[in-house]
Amino acid sequence: MTAEADDDAALIRSCLDGQGSAWRRLVRRYQSLVFAVARRARLDEHAAGDVLQTVFMRLYENLPRIRQPERLQGCRHPEAIAQ
């Protein structure tokens, strides 16, 4: 497991414990990546922003259901493209 995966798992646990700063760190860590994937899917800037918001909203809503938080990094790509 990579240090980033360990950190993602720790951040998710912190989010579940109610630490808003952990959520902000997760968003900052991956927002550029999710936005770039949406843009590569030929979405305009506005639509890519909508995808970004939707992906993170769904992630936040589903935090309690994440069974393997260390695998979070690989989970966002398909969802961003599918939007």
N, C-alpha and C positions, 0 to 999 in steps of 0.2 A: 504494500500500500504506500502511496506517495505521501509526502508531507502535506500537500494541498488537499488530498482526499481526507487525511486525518483532520485537517483544519476544517474542511466542509462538515464532517461529522460532528465536530465540536461546536461549530457555529449552529448547526441544526438543533443540537441539544440545547444550546443557549437560547435559541429562538423559542423553543418549546417551553423553556423556563421563564419566558416573558421578557427577555433582554432585547429591546428594540435595536440596540447598537449591533447586535449579531446579524439581524435581518438586513440592516443597511450595508454591512460588510459583504454579505452574500450577494446582494443586488449590485453593489459596486464591482465586485469581482467578475460577475458574468454578464452585466448589461451590454457591454460592447460586443461580446461574442454573440449573444442572442440577436442583437440588432444587425450585426454583420451577416449572420446566417439568413435573416429575413431579407436583407437587401440583395444578397446573392440569389435569392429566389425571385428576383426581379420585382420586388415590391417597392413602391415609391417611399419616400421618407416618412410620410404621414402613416401609411399602412404599416410600415416596419415599426413605427412607434406604437401603434395599436397592438401589434403582435407582441412587442416587448412587454407592454402592460398586461396583456392577457396571460402570457407565460408566467410572469412573476405572481400574478394574482392566483393562478392555479397552483403554482408551487406553494405559496403561502397557505392556501386552503388545505393542501394535502400534506403539509409537513408532518402531522401526527401519523400519517399512514406510510411514511417512507421507512422501509425495512432495512435498506442498506445505504445509509447516508454517505458512506465513503464512495459510492458509485454515482453520486449526484452529477458530476461533470458530464457524463455520457448521456444523461437523460434529457437534457434540454434541446439538443439538436433536432431530433425528429419532430418534436412538438412545434418548434419555431417554423420549420419548413411546412408542416401540415396546415398552419394557419393560413 
